[in-house]
Amino acid sequence: MINYLNNGGNLYIESTELGKDHNGTEFFNMLGLTFLGDGGDFEIEKIIGVNDAMTSDMELNYIGGESPHYSVDQLGGLFSQMLFCCETDHGRMFLNESANYKTVSSSLVIGAVANGDSLSLKPYIFAEMVNYFIEYDPYVSVNENLSNPFKSKNFPNPFTYNTTINYALKQTGLVKVEVYNTSGQMIRQLVNRELTSGEYSTNWDGTNCNGEPVKGGFYFYQINVGNDVQTDKIILLR
């Protein structure tokens, strides 16, 4: 595994005893972690995202039941970045990037993560990890692409009651802002008018064109400015 990482490999690793099993080894040092203590009897009920690029504003339930999934090692970041901590502020998931490799290390079991209504956000979390591994940062791609006539970001995301889509236009044009479900069906049009250059925002309250609440899950907002289109994901928690 050490040779694999040194030769440019990337790794996702999880174990409730990640620190206990590997503490003091060269491999553990390559993860950029410190072992703070065995999980023991300390149970985890929630995990909180603390990384601005990948997990900020995410608060998820950790459903381990009576299983050992609750008793997970307490980790700290040596030279890695924390993704998730728990209610006691102990680190539970970290990412690390060196000159040769990238790792995401977790003392959580992803299979036990869900929100209060059992909407699994595992696909979202893993998608962000894949983006990290292949060096695709959607925020950087949008904000630093100067040829793009607009840039946007919605906050909060995930959201429960209302999310605001902020966008900036570099030129005058007909602007459409629309929300789609994962089947590609438009469920709500938020903006459809000509706007001059400047900064704008519009809100989506999680309802369709009839004013009816939609189900929790993955959605996409799309901004059309002339012939240019930008699409980004939204997660609605119910």
C-alpha positions as CSV (number, residue, x, y, z in Angstrom):
1,M,0.0,0.0,0.0
2,I,2.9,2.4,0.8
3,N,4.4,1.7,-2.7
4,Y,1.0,2.2,-4.3
5,L,0.6,5.7,-2.7
6,N,4.2,6.7,-3.4
7,N,3.7,5.8,-7.1
8,G,0.7,8.1,-7.5
9,G,-2.2,6.0,-6.2
10,N,-5.2,7.5,-4.4
11,L,-7.0,5.8,-1.5
12,Y,-10.3,5.8,0.4
13,I,-10.0,3.9,3.6
14,E,-12.5,3.4,6.4
15,S,-12.4,1.4,9.7
16,T,-13.9,1.9,13.1
17,E,-10.4,1.1,14.5
18,L,-8.4,2.9,11.8
19,G,-6.1,4.6,14.4
20,K,-5.9,1.6,16.7
21,D,-4.9,-0.7,13.9
22,H,-2.4,1.5,12.2
23,N,-1.1,4.0,14.8
24,G,2.7,4.2,14.8
25,T,3.2,2.8,11.3
26,E,4.6,4.5,8.3
27,F,1.3,4.0,6.5
28,F,-0.7,5.8,9.2
29,N,1.7,8.7,9.0
30,M,1.1,8.9,5.2
31,L,-2.6,9.4,6.0
32,G,-1.7,12.6,7.8
33,L,-3.5,11.6,11.0
34,T,-2.9,11.4,14.7
35,F,-4.5,8.8,17.0
36,L,-6.3,10.5,19.9
37,G,-7.9,7.5,21.4
38,D,-9.9,4.3,21.1
39,G,-13.6,4.8,20.5
40,G,-14.5,2.9,23.6
41,D,-18.0,3.5,24.8
42,F,-18.4,6.9,23.2
43,E,-21.3,6.8,20.8
44,I,-21.8,9.0,17.8
45,E,-25.2,10.2,16.9
46,K,-24.4,13.0,14.4
47,I,-21.6,14.0,12.2
48,I,-21.0,17.6,11.1
49,G,-19.2,18.7,7.9
50,V,-16.5,21.3,8.5
51,N,-14.7,21.5,5.2
52,D,-15.7,24.5,3.0
53,A,-15.0,22.8,-0.3
54,M,-16.6,19.4,0.3
55,T,-18.8,19.0,3.4
56,S,-19.6,22.4,4.9
57,D,-23.1,22.8,6.3
58,M,-23.8,19.0,6.2
59,E,-25.2,17.5,9.4
60,L,-26.0,13.8,9.2
61,N,-27.2,11.1,11.5
62,Y,-24.9,8.2,12.2
63,I,-27.1,5.2,12.6
64,G,-25.0,2.5,14.1
65,G,-27.6,1.0,16.4
66,E,-26.1,-1.5,18.9
67,S,-23.3,-2.4,16.5
68,P,-19.6,-1.5,16.8
69,H,-20.2,1.2,14.2
70,Y,-20.9,3.6,17.2
71,S,-17.5,2.9,18.8
72,V,-15.1,4.5,16.4
73,D,-11.6,5.8,17.0
74,Q,-11.0,9.4,17.7
75,L,-8.6,11.0,15.2
76,G,-6.8,14.3,14.7
77,G,-5.2,15.9,11.7
78,L,-1.5,15.9,11.6
79,F,-1.2,17.6,8.2
80,S,-4.6,16.5,6.8
81,Q,-7.9,18.5,6.5
82,M,-10.9,17.5,8.5
83,L,-14.1,16.7,6.6
84,F,-16.4,15.6,9.4
85,C,-16.3,15.7,13.2
86,C,-18.9,14.5,15.7
87,E,-20.8,16.3,18.5
88,T,-17.7,16.1,20.7
89,D,-15.6,17.9,18.0
90,H,-13.4,14.8,17.5
91,G,-12.4,14.3,13.9
92,R,-14.0,11.4,12.1
93,M,-13.1,11.8,8.4
94,F,-10.0,13.5,6.9
95,L,-8.5,14.2,3.5
96,N,-4.8,14.5,2.7
97,E,-2.9,15.5,-0.4
98,S,0.8,15.1,-0.9
99,A,3.0,15.6,-3.9
100,N,2.4,12.0,-5.0
101,Y,-1.0,10.8,-3.7
102,K,-4.4,11.7,-2.1
103,T,-6.2,9.9,0.6
104,V,-9.6,10.2,2.4
105,S,-9.5,8.4,5.7
106,S,-12.6,7.7,7.8
107,S,-13.2,6.1,11.2
108,L,-16.9,6.2,10.3
109,V,-18.7,3.5,8.4
110,I,-20.3,5.2,5.4
111,G,-23.0,2.5,5.3
112,A,-24.3,3.8,8.7
113,V,-24.7,7.4,7.5
114,A,-28.1,8.9,6.7
115,N,-30.2,11.9,7.6
116,G,-33.2,11.9,9.9
117,D,-35.6,10.8,7.2
118,S,-33.4,8.1,5.9
119,L,-32.4,10.0,2.7
120,S,-29.0,8.6,2.0
121,L,-26.4,11.2,1.1
122,K,-23.7,8.6,0.5
123,P,-23.8,9.2,-3.3
124,Y,-23.2,12.9,-2.7
125,I,-20.3,12.3,-0.3
126,F,-18.6,9.9,-2.7
127,A,-19.2,12.1,-5.7
128,E,-17.3,14.9,-3.9
129,M,-14.5,12.5,-3.0
130,V,-14.2,11.4,-6.7
131,N,-14.1,15.1,-7.7
132,Y,-11.3,15.5,-5.2
133,F,-9.4,12.5,-6.5
134,I,-9.6,13.6,-10.2
135,E,-8.9,17.2,-9.3
136,Y,-12.2,18.6,-10.4
137,D,-13.4,21.4,-8.2
138,P,-16.8,22.7,-9.4
139,Y,-16.5,25.9,-7.5
140,V,-13.0,26.7,-8.8
141,S,-14.1,25.7,-12.3
142,V,-17.0,28.2,-12.2
143,N,-15.3,31.0,-10.4
144,E,-12.0,31.0,-12.2
145,N,-13.3,30.4,-15.8
146,L,-13.1,34.0,-17.0
147,S,-14.6,33.1,-20.4
148,N,-17.9,32.1,-18.7
149,P,-20.4,35.0,-18.8
150,F,-21.8,34.2,-15.4
151,K,-20.9,32.4,-12.2
152,S,-23.2,31.0,-9.5
153,K,-23.5,29.2,-6.2
154,N,-26.4,28.2,-4.0
155,F,-26.5,28.3,-0.2
156,P,-27.3,26.5,1.9
157,N,-26.7,23.2,0.2
158,P,-28.0,20.7,1.4
159,F,-31.1,22.7,2.5
160,T,-34.5,21.9,4.1
161,Y,-36.7,25.0,3.7
162,N,-35.1,27.5,1.3
163,T,-31.9,27.9,-0.7
164,T,-30.6,31.0,-2.4
165,I,-29.0,30.8,-5.8
166,N,-26.5,33.7,-6.2
167,Y,-25.2,34.5,-9.7
168,A,-23.2,37.3,-11.4
169,L,-23.6,38.3,-15.0
170,K,-20.8,39.9,-17.0
171,Q,-23.1,41.1,-19.8
172,T,-26.8,41.8,-20.6
173,G,-28.9,38.9,-21.8
174,L,-32.0,36.8,-21.4
175,V,-31.6,34.8,-18.2
176,K,-33.5,31.7,-17.3
177,V,-33.0,29.9,-13.9
178,E,-34.8,26.6,-13.7
179,V,-34.9,23.6,-11.3
180,Y,-34.8,20.0,-12.6
181,N,-35.2,16.6,-11.0
182,T,-32.9,13.7,-11.7
183,S,-35.1,12.5,-14.6
184,G,-34.4,15.8,-16.4
185,Q,-37.9,17.2,-15.9
186,M,-38.2,20.9,-15.2
187,I,-40.2,21.3,-12.0
188,R,-39.8,25.0,-11.4
189,Q,-38.8,28.1,-13.3
190,L,-37.4,30.8,-11.0
191,V,-36.3,33.5,-13.5
192,N,-37.1,34.2,-17.1
193,R,-36.3,37.8,-18.1
194,E,-33.6,40.0,-19.5
195,L,-31.0,41.3,-17.0
196,T,-28.1,43.6,-17.3
197,S,-24.6,42.8,-15.9
198,G,-24.4,42.6,-12.2
199,E,-25.1,40.4,-9.2
200,Y,-28.4,38.7,-8.6
201,S,-30.0,36.1,-6.4
202,T,-33.2,34.0,-6.5
203,N,-34.7,31.6,-3.9
204,W,-36.1,28.1,-4.2
205,D,-38.4,26.9,-1.4
206,G,-38.5,23.3,-2.5
207,T,-41.8,23.5,-4.3
208,N,-42.8,22.8,-7.9
209,C,-44.6,25.0,-10.4
210,N,-47.9,24.4,-8.6
211,G,-46.6,25.4,-5.3
212,E,-46.5,21.9,-4.0
213,P,-43.6,20.6,-1.9
214,V,-41.4,18.2,-3.8
215,K,-39.8,15.1,-2.2
216,G,-36.4,15.2,-0.6
217,G,-33.5,14.2,-2.9
218,F,-31.2,15.4,-5.5
219,Y,-32.1,18.2,-7.9
220,F,-30.3,20.5,-10.3
221,Y,-30.6,24.2,-11.0
222,Q,-29.7,25.4,-14.5
223,I,-28.9,28.9,-15.5
224,N,-29.2,29.9,-19.2
225,V,-27.7,33.1,-20.4
226,G,-28.0,33.3,-24.2
227,N,-26.3,30.2,-25.6
228,D,-24.4,29.6,-22.3
229,V,-25.6,27.1,-19.8
230,Q,-24.5,26.2,-16.3
231,T,-25.8,23.3,-14.2
232,D,-25.1,22.5,-10.5
233,K,-26.6,20.2,-7.9
234,I,-28.9,20.9,-5.0
235,I,-29.8,18.5,-2.2
236,L,-33.2,18.9,-0.5
237,L,-33.6,17.2,2.9
238,R,-37.1,16.3,4.0
